Amino acid sequence: MNFFLSDVQTGVGPFFAIYLAGFGWNEESVGIALSVSTVARILAQTPAGALVDRIRSKRALIPAGIAVLAIGARLVAFSPTFWIVMSVQFLVGGTSSVLDPAICAISLGIVGRHLFDLRQGRNEAFNSAGNAVEAVLMGLLGYFISNRSVFFFVAFCAIPTILVLLTIRPGEIDYRRARGAKECKDDGKLVGISVLLKDRPLVIFLVCSLLFYFANAAMLPLLGEMLAKGHGRSSMMFMSACVVTTQLTVAVIASWVGRKAGSWGRKPLLLIAFGILPIRGVLYTLTDNLEALVSIQILDGVGSGIFYVVSILVVADLTHGTGRFNLTLGAVSTAISIGASLSQTIAGYIVHHFSLNAGFLFLASVASTAFVLLYICMTETRNQRFHNQVSGVPIL
C-alpha cells in the first residue's frame, strides 16, 4: 500500500512547478500556488491527527482521501487557471493531511512499539520505491505525450491503491496501540494540544522540524524552475532523473536507518540529515551541469530518508503510553507544513527579485541554523520510554 499510495499522495510534486511554468506562471506565482497546499496542511494536520486517534476504522480514512486527490489531479489537468489551481491545492493539502497519520497508526497498531523502528524503515523504503517508479513514468509521459498526462497518471494510481488496501484485515489493527496508548480496558481521554506545548523536547523538535523543511521544501521546485529555462520538453526528463535519484537513495537507506535508529539512537542520525542540507544548498550554486545537479540529489535522498524515518520514531518515543501519538504526529506535520509554506513563498520572492543562487544560499543559511539548534538543544529520545511519567504527562 505504501508503494502505490506514494504515487497518489505525492501527486505531481516537483513536476507541478514545471507544468505551471509552461502556462506562463512566474516564480512568485508558482511559489504561492505551492504554498496554498501547505497552508491547508497547517490548518488540517493537527485536527487530522486527533481524528485518526479517535476513529477506530483507520482504513476508512484512506480511500476517502485518495478519491479527493484523484479528482483534484483531473481538475488541474483540464483547467490550470489561477482559481482552479488554488482551490485544488487547498483541498488536496487538507485531505492529504489524514493519510500520513493513518498509515503510521495502522503500522503501529499492527506491529506495536518494539517493532515500529523496523516497520517505519520498511514503510519509507516502499514509499520511496513507489515515488521513484512514479517519477520515471511521469518523466516519460511528460516527454513523449504531454505535461498534462502526469495528472491523469495520478488519478489512475488510485485504483491499485484501494485494491491493495482491502487486503489489510481490520482485525489485525489494535486500536489502543495504533494511537500510542497502553493496552488496557479503559481507552482514556485523549490529551489536548496544550499539554503538548509544555513538553520541552517536543517543542524543540517541532522548531527543528520547521526549520529543516523551511530550508528543504523549496530546493527541488527551484531546481525545477532552473531546468524549465532553456530545456523545453526535456526539463521533465531531467526532473524525473532528480526525483528518481532522491527516491532510490531513500529506498536504499530507509530500512538501514530504521535498524540503526535502534542501536545508534535518534539524534546522531538526525545530525547527519540536518548537516547535509546546507551543503546541498551551496552545491546548487556552484554548477549548472545537468549531470552534477542530478548527482546532488543523492544528498537529498540521504537527508530526507533519515528525517522521514527518524522523525516519526522521535514522536513515538515522546508519546509512548500517552494515547496521543497521532495528535502529536499531526502537530509535527503542522510545523513541517509551516516551514514548507514559508520556504516556497519566501524563496520564490527572493528568486523573482534577485536570483536563483540567492534563493539557494538563503535556504542553506536556514539549514545551518537548524543544524546548530538541533546539536545544542535536542536531547536523545530513544530511551525516553518513561519520559512522560517524569514530566507529568498523563498516561492513558
N, C-alpha and C positions, 0 to 999 in steps of 0.2 A: 504493500500500500504506500509506503514511503517513496518507492521508486516512481509510481505513477502519479501520486499526489503532487510531487515536486513539479511536474510538468504543468499542472493546472494552477497550483498556488503561486509559483514564481511568475507565471504568465509570460509576457514577452520581456520582462525585466529590462536589461540594458539595451535591448533592441528597440525599446519604446522611444528612446531619445533619437535614434536614427530614423525611425518611422515618422515622428513628428517633424524632424528637420527636413525630411523630404517634402513636407507640405508647407514649408516656409516659416516654421516656428523658429525663433531665435533662442539663444542660450538662456536668456532670462525667462522667457515663456515656458520653455521646457522644464526649467528648474521649478517653476510654480506648479506646473502640471504634476511633476513627480512628488512635490511636497503635499499636494492635496490628499494623496493616498495616505501619506504618513500622518497627516493631521487627523484623518479619520481613525487611524490606528491609535493615536494618542487618546482620542475620546473613547474608543471602544475596548481597548485591550484589558484594562483592569476590570471593568464590569464583565468582560468575556471570561476572564479567569475565574471570577466569582461564580459565573453561570456554570462553567464546567465543573467547579467544585460541588455545586448544588445539584445538578442534574445527574440522575443515576444512569441514564442511557447515553453514554458518551458517543456511541457510534452515530446516533441520530443527528448530531450536530454537523457531521462531516458532509453528508450528501446535500444538505441544505446550503452549506457554504459553497460547495462545488458548483451547484446549479447557478448561483448568483455570479460566480467568477466566469462561467462559460457564457452566460448571457451578456455580461459586460464586455467580454472579448469580441463578441459578434457586433455589438453596437459600435465600438470604436473602429472595427474593420469597415463597416458600412458608412459611418459618418464621423470622421475625425475633426469635427468642428469644436470650437472652444468650449461651449457649454456642455456638449455631449461628453467630451473628454473629461472635463472637470467633474461632472456628475458621476460618470462611471468610476473615475478614480476614487472619489469619496465613498461610493457604495462598495467597491471592491476592497478598499482599505479597511472599512469597518467589518465586512464579512470575513475576510481572511484572518482577522484577529482571533477568531474562535478556533481555527484549525490547529495552530501550534500547541496551545494548551490541551486541546482534545487528544492529539497524538501522544503528548507526554503523559497525560492522565491514563490513557489506555495502556501505554507501555509500563508505567509504574504499577497500575492495577493488575497486570498480568505477571510481571516478574518480581515485584517487590523491591525494597530499597537495596538489599545486598547485591543484587544482580543488575541494578539500574545503570551503573557505570558502563558495563559491557553492552547493555541493551541500547543505551543512548549513543554509544560509539557506532554500533551497527546501524541504528536509525539514520544517523548522519551520513554514513558510508553509502547506504542505498539511496538516500535523498540526493546526494551529490552525484551518484552514478546516473540517476534519472535526469538531473539537470544537465549533465554532460551530453547524454543522448539527445535531450531536447535541444541543446544549443547546436549540435551538429545538424539535426533535421531542420531547425529554423534557419540556419545559415544557408543550407541547400535550397530550402523553399524560397527564402528571400532573394537568392541569386538567380535561380532558374525559373521561378514563377513570378512572385512579386512580394514586396514587403508586407502587403496586406494579408497574404496567405498564412503568415505565422499566427495571426489571431484565430483563424479557423482551426489551426492545429491545436491550439489551447482548448478550444471548445470540444474538439473531438476526443482529447485525452480524458475528459470527464467520464466517458463510458467505461473504459477498463478500470479506472479508479474505483468507481462504485461497485463493479462486479467483484473486484478483489476484496473490498471492504466487507461484502456479505459473507466471506469465508471466515471472518473473525467471529467466534461464538461469544455472545454476550455473557454467558455464564462463567467464562474464563477471566472476566474483569472484576476484580474485587473493588467494591465501591469505596470502602474506607481507605484501602491502600492507595487508590487512584487519586485521592486528594491529600495524601501525606498524613492521614490520621492513624492513630494506633488502632489495632483490630480489637474492638470491644463492642459490646451490645449497644452502648449509647453513642449515637452519631455526634452528639455535641453541637454547640453553636459555633458557627464559623467566625474566626477572628476578623475584625474590621481593619480597614486601611490605616486607621490612626495608630493601631498597635505596631504595624509595620514600620512606620516612620520613627518609632522610638528605638528600633533595633539598629545600633550604630554600624556594625559590619555590613548590614544590608543596605543602609543609606549610602555608605562609602562605595559599595559595589554598584548601586544604582547610578551614582555620579560617574564612576569609571566607565560604566557601560554606555552612558550618554555620550561621553567624550570620545570613546572608541568609535561609535557609529557616526558621530559628527565628523570625525576625520575620515572614516572609511566609505560612507554611503555615496558620496558624490564622485569618488575617484573613477569608478568604471563608467558612469554616464558621461563624465568629462572626456574620458578616453574615447567613448563612442562618438562624441561630437568632433573630436580631433580626427578620427578616422573618416567621418562623414564628409570632411572637407577635402575635395580633390580626388576621392577614390571611387565615387559613384556607387554602382551596384556592388562592387567588390567589398565595400565597407561592411556589409552584412557578413561576408565570409570571414573577414578579419576579426570582427566582433565575436563571431561564433568560435574562432580559434582561441580568443582570450577567455571566453566563458568556459570552453571545454578544458583548457589548461587549468583554470582555477578549480573547476568541479572535479576533475580527475585527481588533482592533488588532494583535495578534501577527501574523496572516496578512498584514496590510498592510505591516508594517515588517520582517518577518523577512528577506526577500530583500535589502532595503536594508542591514540590519545585516550580512549576510554579505559584501556588497560593501565597506562602509565598514570592516569589521574588517581588510581587507587594506590599506587606504590610511591610515586613522586610527591603527590599532593597536588592541590589545585593551583596555588599561587605560582610555582615555578613555570608551569605551562602557560598560565596567563601572561607572565612577564615576557615569554618568548613571543606570544601573539601581539602584545602591545608594542614590543620593541621592533618588530618587523615593519609595522605600519608607517612610521616616519621615514624609514629607509626607502620604502616603496614610493612614497610621495615625491621624494627627491629624485629618484631614478627616472621618473616620468619626464622630468625637466631636462635630462641630460641627453636624450636621444629622440629622434623621430623615425628611427629604423623600425619597420613593422615587425621583423622577427624578434628584435630586442624587446619591444613593447609587449609582445605576446609572452616572451620568456619571463618578464617581470611578474606576470600573473601567477607564477609558481609561488611567489611570496604571498600573494593574496590568498591562495589556497591554503598555505600553512597557517597564516594568521587567522583566517576565517574558520578553518576547520577546528582549530583549537578552541576558539571562542564559542562556536556553536555548541560543541560538546560540553566544555567545562562550565560555561555559564549556567546551564541547566543543572549540572551537578552541584554547583555552589548554592543554588536556590534550594535544591533538595536537602543539602546539608543544614542550611539555616532554618528550614521549616520542618525538620523531622519531628513527627509526633504532634504537630500543631493543627493539622487538618486544613492548612491554608496554602498548600503547595501551589495550586493553580492560580489562586488570587495573587500570590507573590510573583509567580512567573508572569502574570499579566502586568503587574506593576513594573517589573524589569523590562518587559516588552514595551511598555509605555515610555520608559526612559530612553530606550533604544530608538523608538519612533520619533521622540522629540529631537534627539541628536541627528537622526537621518533627515528630518524635515528642515532643521536649521542648516544642515550641511548642504542640501541641494539648493535651497533658496539663496543662501549667502554665497556659496561657491559660484552659482550661476550669475549672481550680481557682479562678483569680482572678475570673473572671466569676461563678462559682457563689457565691463568698463575698463578693464586693464588687459589681462592676457591669460592664456591657459596656464602658463608657467606660474604666474602669480597665484592662481587658484590652487594648483598643486602644492606650492610652498606654504600657503596658508593652512591647508589641510595637514601638511606634515608638522607644522608647529603645534597644532591642536593635538595631534597624535603624541608628540613628545611630552606635552603637559599631562596627558592621560597616563603615560608610562611612569612618570615621576610620582604622580598621585598614587597609583597602584603600588609602586615599590615602597613608598613611605608609610602609607596609611592602611593598606589592606592586610588583614590577617589571614592565616591559613584556616580553611573551614573544614577540611577532611575529617578531623577528629572532634568536630563540634556537635556530636550527637546529643550531648547534654547541655548544649549552649542555651537552649530555651528555658530549661529549668532554672539555670543560674540567673538568666536575665529577667525572669519573672513572667515570661510569655505563657499564657495558659496552654496546657497540654490536653488535647481532646482525644 
